[in-house]
Amino acid sequence: MKRKLTILVTGVAGFIGFHLTKRLCDEGHYVVGVDNLNDYYDVQLKKDRLAQLDIFTESGLFDFQKIDIADLSDLEAIFNETKIDIVINLAAQAGVRYSLENPHEYIRSNIQGFMNILECCRYNNVSKLIYASSSSVYGGNTKLPFSESDSVDSPVSIYAASKKSNELMAHTYSHLFGLNTIGLRFFTVYGPWGRPDMALNIFTKNIIEGKPLQIFNKGKHTRSFTYIDDIVETISKLLKVDSFDNKYSILNIGGENAIDLMDYISMIEDTLSLKGTYDFLPMQLGDVEKTEADSNSLSKIIDFSPKTDIKIGIKKFIDWYRLYYEIN
């Protein structure tokens, strides 16, 4: 197949990175994928995702390199070896709760690593940098839905602060060097091949195994959930947009309707045909009570916004979960 763009995807063995790379290769793009395969969660899951991409390695559309974006010399070597058209930076130390235990890793991966990405883009004439931000930057905001024009000056976790820092750093490089940057504020992404530390995975596992569900804030959370295919579709469409009004853009990507946590759990139970037991706990430090996405800015640019029905998305995840973990 004839190659189209040459795209660097960081965090390629991660949940979003894997799905996105599969789509990009299907579309005929050549993807250089990098990941450090750290052990924040099950490394075998990451390797199994990569194994799904072997078909594209064989067809010459995918090349995996195990590097850490926090290592500038290794990252520079990628750019020296290959002319990169577009960078999609999804590599990051994930998890709000883990940032309470190991905050230094968030500075190293999410800030130092992102600085290295910016510098490589600056010196290698990269046409566009798309990077993962997060709905967590909205912190304790109480005005709903969250809009890109809202203040994000009150992050409540180091993870959120690192993502806000990424947006500020990107703004600086767009202003100083004319780098086209697009920051995507993801709202609770879920789906097949999802991370084991995400709520959907944890709840599904515990319901199947008959273990109590730890429900923080006594179940009073609400979230905008975003199915993985909608994330991938969004990024694919953004790649086709030649120019934006500004060199620097921030866009929400989130499901239209915020879902109550207890309703979400009920949907999981209904899909499993099993009932869970609950352990209601206080609000977790660093967490936020509600998120709700305003994705109007996104839909104006690409005429698309996340639309997968939550029940359909949960069923697709559970079908995958049963198959992957060999559960009848």
N, C-alpha and C positions, 0 to 999 in steps of 0.2 A: 504493500500500500504506500502511496506517495505521502510523505510527511507534509504537514501544514506548518504549524508553529512549533518551536522548541520551547518547552515549558519546564521550569524547575519547580517541583512540588516538594516542599519540606514537610516532615512529619508524614511521609508517604505510607508508613505502616500503621498509622493511626486510623481511627474510625472514619473521619471525614476524608482524610488524605487518600485512603484506599479506595473508597467509593468514587471520589472525584477522578483519580487517576484512571480507573477503569473506564469511566465515561470519556475522558480526554483521548485515551488511546483508541476507543471505539470510533471516535470522530476523526481519527487519523493524525492526531498531534503526536509529536515525539516528546516523551516525558522522561526527564532525569529526576529520579526520586531519591531523596536522602532521608535518613532516619538514624538515630543513635541506638534504637532498640533498647531503651532503658527499662528497668524492672519496676517502674511505678505500678504497673499491673502485669498480668500474665504475659510473658514474652512469647509463649507459644501461640497465643491468639494473634499477636502481631506477625509472627512468621507464617501462620496459616493464611492471614490476609494476603501477605506478599506472594504466597504460593498460588493464589488465585490470579496473579498478574503474570505468571510465567509464560502464558500464551503470547503476551505482548512482547516479552523479552525475545521469544523465538521469532516473532515477526519483525523485530528491529524497531519497535515503537516504545520500548521501555528499558531503562537502565537503572538498576538500583545500586546505590553506593552508601555504605554504612559510615556516616560521619555525624558529628555533633556540630550544629550551627554555631555553638559557642566557641569552636575552634576556628579562628579566622583563616589560618593557613590552609586547612583542609577545604574550607568553603571557597577560598580564592582559587584553589586548584581546579575546582569544578568549572568555574568561569573561564579559567585559562585554557581548559581542554575543549570547551563547548561554547558556541555562541548562543547565549540564552536570550530569547525574545521577551518572555514574560516570567515573572516569579510569583508563585502562590505560596505564601508562608503560613503553614498550618502547624509548624513545629512549636511546641510550648510545653512547659510543665503545667499540666492540667489539674483541676480540682480545687475548689474553694476550701474544703475542710483540711486537706493535706497541707495547705499553705500556713496553717496554724502550727504545724509540726516541723516543717522544713522550709522556712521562708527564704533562706539563702539560695535554694535551687531555683526559685522563681526569678530572682535577680539575675542569676547566671544564664538560665535558659531563655527567659522571656524578655529580658532587657539587653544583656550583653549579646545574646544570640541575635536579637532583632537589629541591634546596631550593626552587627556584622553583615546582615542581609542588606541593610540600607547602604552601607559603604560599597558592597559588591555591585549593587544596582547602580549606584552613582558612577562608578568608574568603568562600567561595562555597557553603558548605553541601553539599559533595559527599558523597554517601552512602557511597561506597566507593572506595578507591584500591587497585588491583591493580598491582603493579610487578614488573619482572624483576630477580631476583637471579641467582645462578649457583652451580653446584656448585663453582666455584673457591674459594669462601669456606672450604671445608674444608681448603685448603692441604695441608700435609704429613701430615694425619691418616692413620694406618695401620690403624685399626679399621674393618673393612668388615662390612656395608654402612654408608654414611654415613647417620646419623639426625639429625633436626632438633635433638635434645637434645645432640648432640656439641659439644664446644668448637670454636669457629671463631676462635680468637685468634692463629693463626699463618699468615696469608696469605703467599703466596710470590711475588706480583706486585702491581703497582700496580692493575691491573684488579681483582684479587680484593679488594684493600683498599678500592677504591671501592665495590664491591658490599656488602662488610661495612659500610661507612659508611652506605650506603642503609638497611640494616636497622636500624642504630642510630638514624638520623634518624627513620625511620618509627615506631620504638618511642617516641621522645620525643613525637612529635605525637599518637600514639594515647593516650599517658599524659596529656599536658597538655590536649589539645583534644578528646579523644573521637573522633578520626578513625579510621574503620575502615580498616585497612591489611592487605593480604595480600601477602607477599613470596613469589615463586615461584623456587625454586632449580632452574633448568633444567640438565639433564644432556645435553650434546652433542646438540643438536637438528640434524636433517638432513632432507632431502627436496627435492622439486622447488622451483626458484627459490631454492635455497640460496646463501649467500655464497661468492664465488670463493676466499676465503682459508681455507675450511674443508677439513679433510682429505679428505672424500669428493670434493669438487670437484677438488682438486689431484691426488689419486691417479688419478681417472678421466681427467682431462686428460692427465697424463703417460703413463699406460698407452696411451691412444689415439695419442699423438704419439711413442711410443717413447722417451720420456725417463726417466732413472732416478728412482725414488722416494726422496726423502730420508726415511729412517726413523730417528727420534730414539730415544734410549735403547736402541738396537740391537734395536728391535722388542718390547721387554718391557712396553709399555704395555697396560693394560686399561681399557675404558670402558663405562659405561652409555650406550647410544645411545637417543635418543628421537625417534620419527618425528613430523613436523610436525603431522599430523592429530590425534595424541594430545594435543599441546600445545593445539591449538585446541579440541578436545572438552573438555579439562579446564577451560579458562577459561570456555567457554560454560556448563558446569555450575555453576561457582563463581558466576557471575552470578545464578543462580537460587536460591542459598542466601541466605535472608533474614538470618540472624544466625549468628554464630560464638560460641564460648564466651568468647572474648576479643576486644577491639577490635583487638588486634595478633596476626597469625598469620604463621607461616613454614611453607612446605610444599615438600617435594621433589617434583619431577616428573622421573622417569627410568625408562628401560626396566628390566624385571625382572632380566635377566641381563647381567652384565658380559661383554664380548666381548674376547678377545685381539686385539691389533692385527694380528698376522700372519694370523689367521683372517678378520678383517675385510677385509684386502687380498685374500685368496683368494676371498672372496665377490664382490668387485668384479671380479676377473679372470674368475671363472666366468661372471658375468653378461655381461661384454664378450666372452667367448670369446677373450681375449688374455692374454698373460703379461707381467708387468712385470719390470724389472730394479731391483735394490735398491742403495742407497747407505746403509749402516748408519752412524749417527752417534751421538755421546754424547748424554746427556740435555740438552735445551734449557733454558737458564736461565729460571726462572719457571714451568716446567712441573711437573706432578705425574705420578707413575708410574701410579697406579690411581684410578679412581672407580667407585663402585657405589652405586646409589640404594636407600634404603629408603623406599618410597612408601606405607607403611601408613597414615600419618596422613591423606594425601590420600584414599585409598580409603574410609576410615571416614566422611569428610565427604560425598563425592559418589558413593560406590559405583562408582568407576571408577579405574583406573590404566593407564598406558601398556601397550599389548598388541600393537602391530604387530610382526609377525615381521621380523627384521632383513633377511632375504633379500628379502622382498616390498618392504620400504622401499627397499632399494638398487636393485631393479629399477625401481620407479616413478621414482626419481631419474634413473637412466640413460636411461630412455625419454624423460623430459623433456629431459635434457641433449642427447641426439642431435637431438631436434626443435628445441630452441631454438638450438643452435649449428650446425644443419644438417649433421649428421655421419651418413653412411650406415653 
